[in-house]
Amino acid sequence: MHDINNLERSGIPGVLVASSPFVDAAAAQAERLGFDAARVFVEHPIQDRTDDEMKAIANQAIAELTALLTAPAT
């Protein structure tokens, strides 16, 4: 979350990508930082995934990531 905040402050769009168990932690950290980062959550677990499984997870997330990264700044 800190990295995304730093990117955004520098004018570089950023999106937090994490696996689903981290939804609440991301929300809590965003609240503490006072920064509502764009977020995409993918299925869990990530460890021990094959390359093909990781590609499938990335392919499922890419449209949402692209939309968030290219959305007009608010």
Backbone hydrogen bonds, N-H to C=O, Kabsch-Sander energy under -0.5 kcal/mol:
donor,donor_aa,acceptor,acceptor_aa,energy
5,N,1,M,-2.4
6,N,2,H,-2.5
7,L,3,D,-2.5
8,E,4,I,-2.8
9,R,5,N,-2.4
10,S,6,N,-1.3
10,S,7,L,-0.6
11,G,8,E,-1.6
12,I,7,L,-2.7
16,L,38,A,-2.8
18,A,40,V,-2.0
20,S,42,V,-2.4
22,F,19,S,-2.3
23,V,20,S,-1.5
26,A,22,F,-2.5
27,A,23,V,-2.1
28,A,24,D,-2.4
29,Q,25,A,-2.5
30,A,26,A,-2.5
31,E,27,A,-2.2
32,R,28,A,-2.2
33,L,29,Q,-2.2
34,G,30,A,-1.3
35,F,30,A,-2.2
37,A,35,F,-1.3
38,A,14,G,-0.5
40,V,16,L,-2.8
42,V,18,A,-2.4
49,R,46,I,-1.4
54,M,50,T,-2.4
55,K,51,D,-2.4
56,A,52,D,-2.0
57,I,53,E,-2.2
58,A,54,M,-2.6
59,N,55,K,-2.7
60,Q,56,A,-1.8
61,A,57,I,-1.3
62,I,58,A,-1.7
65,L,61,A,-2.5
66,T,62,I,-2.8
67,A,63,A,-2.3
68,L,64,E,-2.3
69,L,65,L,-2.5
70,T,66,T,-1.7
71,A,67,A,-0.7
